[in-house]
Amino acid sequence: MNHTFYSLITIFTIILVFSLCFFIPLLAQYGYVSSYIPNNYTITTNINSSEFIWPSPGYTTITSKFGYRNSPTSGAGTYHGGIDIAAPTGSNIIATFSGIVTYTGFKGANGYTITVENGSFSFSCSHVSPNFLVHVGQYINKGEIIANVGPKNVYGVPNNPYKDNNGNPTNGATTGPHLHFSIKKDGKAVNPLDYF
Ligand SMILES: [Zn+2]
């Protein structure tokens, strides 16, 4: 065995280790490979949008539709990038499809929000409870409880501009507990009702 041979082996090993540590988790995050995900999870590399499931079991009343609207809540936009589903504080929100949690936090007018991505699709649940049940980077299965509908008022958010008529800070631009649910395809908001 000569010196060159060992050098090649070393370089090959470095490349292999780098690939395993970096590229595979990256690919797994976007649903291309499944080896990164623990065995006890069901992997859906190509999610079927005809099999999306409703995010709020037992609650199906839509109080605000997707698209342009005339009289939004103060602070909310004229364009509504999702649907509002009437549901009381604490009610369960389940994953519409399997994927990786990519955001948990307070997101302006949407209030406390969680986003899950899988390939070209993502869904977000807003005005949820600040007591997040999942964390960024976590793989969650379709149907799993991922959040609860949040309260109208939330406290301790720095520089929260949203307030109710009594001056108390609110969970984004909202007049009461509900689920704001949105789906994006290729980064563009689509009407969630087209998928159920
Ligand atoms: Zn909404």
Residues whose N, C-alpha, C, O or C-beta is under 5 A from the ligand:
A	BS01	ZN	I83 D84 H180
